[in-house]
Amino acid sequence: MGRSRFSECQQRVPSGPVPVASAGSYTSRADGTLTGSETRSIGGEVANETLTATYSVNPNCTATFHFQVFDSGVLARSATVNVVYENNGRSARGIFSALVLPDGTPLPSVITVSASRIFGE
């Protein structure tokens, strides 16, 4: 729980590889919810987005996150991310297992995430 920062290095493959990157921060809560924001670039198009998610953490230090990502208040996409916590929960690595547009269209993707807890929070 607490405030964390993250970065993503991605390759989205809807009709061919598209470079994607993002960086941001989020605050997770003990009730299994989080909120955050990110700046992302998809094929060179940059946007500031907000995030909400629910998550569950397992005893073996793995977790599943279900994100909704909003651009100017409008749902842009949903994602499921599988995560493994490291370093006594101070950092995490993950991979997207699903990426879906608001109309239900799934997007094939190869996206990894690295996150670390912000010191003192």
Protein Blocks (a to p, Z undefined) as FASTA:
>chain_A
ZZddddddddddfkoccdddddddddddfkopacddddddeehiacdddddddddddfko
pacddddddeehiafbdcddddddeehhiaccdddfbdcdfkopacdddddddddddehZ
Z
